[in-house]
Amino acid sequence: MQVSSISITVTNTNGDIVFLKTTDNTSTNELEFTINESYTAEDQDTYTVVFKALDASGNTATSTPRTFIYK
């Protein structure tokens, strides 16, 4: 099943969403999805990034959270 969109969510230590972007898939290739987004942390903190994919049938898959520290 082709992914129709991917959401990128970045949260800080407090759980506040500091970045949220949903990108729609414009490719007709079921094996391809290009995302070109950037986030620059402004405050020293620990951040978590999660990707959530949505297919045309409404099924979702969520990535394992990845953490990075900005000092």
Secondary structure, DSSP 8 states (H G I E B T S, - for coil): --EEEEEEEEE-TT--EEEEEEEE---S-TT-----------SSEEEEEEEEEEETTS-EEE---EEEEE-
